[in-house]
Amino acid sequence: MKITWKLIVVLALGAPSGVYAHGLGEWNGLMSGMLHPLTGADHLLALAGVALLGIRLGGKHSWALPLAFLSMMVLGGIAAMQGLAVGLAEVLIAISLLTVGVLLLGKRVKQGAFLTSFLGVFALAHGAAHGAEMPVNALPLAYVAGFVVSCALIQLVASFLGGLIQRSEMSTRGFQAFGLMLAGVGLHMLSF
């Protein structure tokens, strides 16, 4: 039987977490970091929303906005791993979904450094949530590398899909539909 890399990945992802806890801290950190953004709908949606917002703005914003968001997430994650708490992180995460959703709902989105800085505050909260949930036995560098790779891949996929939406006949409605969903999730999170 030929064992392919796909089978190895499937087996690794399906293995019980206890398998990684015995002398495989680097692997555990990397996998935990990669899985955290994928298993939290709030993070996944925010990352996708920011990437779509960048595509909608166009030009350099298509890569600069997601990159700035990811960079601030890393800073927030490292700060949380060092014991610095970002107060009300979960509330800020919910507000980030609502904000990005509302921005996508608009017919026109204002560009500029203010928007990037504004979203950066929310990115710090997302990063702090990632950092605070790092497993005890994980190596911090492996964990950060894992969540950076996963977040970047989410943003790349969302940017690709955003490009397809942008070229469609109903581009504004496509972005607005995702924005409505994001805003709804954000409001739902704030209601608890």
N, C-alpha and C positions, 0 to 999 in steps of 0.2 A: 504494500500500500504506500503510495506516495504522500508524504506529509507536506502540505503547503504552508506558507506563512499565514494564510487566511485561517487555517485550522488552528494554528498555534495562537493567533490572536483571539479567536473565539473561545478556546480553552482557557486562556489567561483571563479574559474578561468574565468568564463564567465560574471561575474557581472561587470557592468560599474565601472571604477576607482573611480568615485565620491562616490560610496557606501563606499569605504574604507577611504575616506577623512574625514568622520564625526565621530571623536572620536575613530577611529580604527587605529591610527598611527602605533602601533606595527604590526598589520596584514598587513597594507599597506607597511611598510618597509620590512617585510619578503617576501611578494608576489612580490614586486618590485625588490628586490634583487634576488629572484629566477628566475624571468622572464627575467631580463636583459641579461644574457648569452645565453638564449634560443632564444631571439628575435634579437640578433645581430649575423649575420652569421660569421663575422670576429672573434668574441670571440669563438663561437661554433667550428669553424674550427680549430682555434689555439689550443684550449684545446684538441680536438680529435687528432690533428696532433702530439702534444707533447706526448700524451698517446701512440699513435702508434709508435712513435720514441722510447719510453721507451721499448715497447714490442720488437721492432726490435733489440734493443741493448741487451736485455735479462738480466738475473740475477737480481741483485739489482736495475738496472736502470729501470726495468719494474714498480717499485713503487716509486723509489727515484726521477726520473726525473719529473713525474707528481706532486708529492708532493712538490718538490722544486718550480716548476712553480706556483702551487696554493699558496704556502706560500708567494712568492714574489708578487703575485697578491693582496693578502690581505694587504701587506705592502703598495703597490701602492695605493690601495683603501683608506686605512686609511689616508695616506698622502694627497690625494686629498680632502678628507672630512675635513681635517684640514686646507685647503686652500693652500697647497703646490702644485704648478702646475708642471707637467712633460711636459716640452716643446716638441712640435712635437709628442705628443702621437699618433695621428692618423697615422702619417708617420711611426713611430716605429711599430705600429700594422700591417701596410701593409708589412713592411720589415720582421716582424716576420713570417707572412704567407709565404712569398717568401723564407725565410731562412729555415724554417721547411720543406717546400715543396722540396727544393733543397737537404736537408739532406736525406729525404725519397727517392728521386730519385736515390741517389748514390747506387752503388752495395755494398759498405761497409761504415759503419758509424764509425768514430773515437769516442771512449769513453773517459771519463775523466771529471775532475772537471771544466775544461775550458768550455766544452760544456754546463754544467749546469749553470755556471756563465753567459755565453753568453746569454743563453735563459732567465736567470733571469732578465736581463735588459729589454727584451721584455715583460716579465711578469709584471714588474713594470708599463709599459705603459698600458697594458690591465687593470690592477687594477686601475690605475689612471682614466681611462675612466669610469669604474664602479663607482668609488667614486664620480667623478664629476657629474654623472647623478643621484645621489640619490635624490629622491623627498624631497621637503622642509619639508613636514609634517611627514616624516618617522623617526623613531628612528634609529640612526646609528647602534646600536648593532644588531637590528632585520634585518636591510638591509644587513649588513656584513654576518650575519648568513645565510640569504637567498642566497646570491650569492656564499658563500662557499659551501653550500649544493648542489646547482645547478651545480656548476663547478665540484665538486667531482663526482656527478652522471654522468655528461657528460664524465668525464675521465674514470670512471669505465666501462661504456658501451663501450667506444672506446677501452679500454684495453681488454675487453671480445671479441669484434670483431677482434681486433688485434691478439689475441690468436688463433682465428679461421683461420685468414689469415695465420698466422705463420705455422699452421699445414697443410695448403693446399699445393697442388702440385705446385701452382704458387705463392708462398708467396712473392718472390721478386717483381713480377709484380703487385701483389695486393697493396703492399706498394708504389710502384712507381706510380701506377695510382692515388692513393690519393695524393701523393706528387706533381704530375703534376697538379692536380686540385688546390691544395693549392698555388703552385707557380703562376698559372694563375690568381687566385683571388688576390694574393698579387700584381702582376704586374698591374692588372686592377685598383686596388685601388690607386696605385702610379701614374697612368696616369691621375688622376683627380686632 
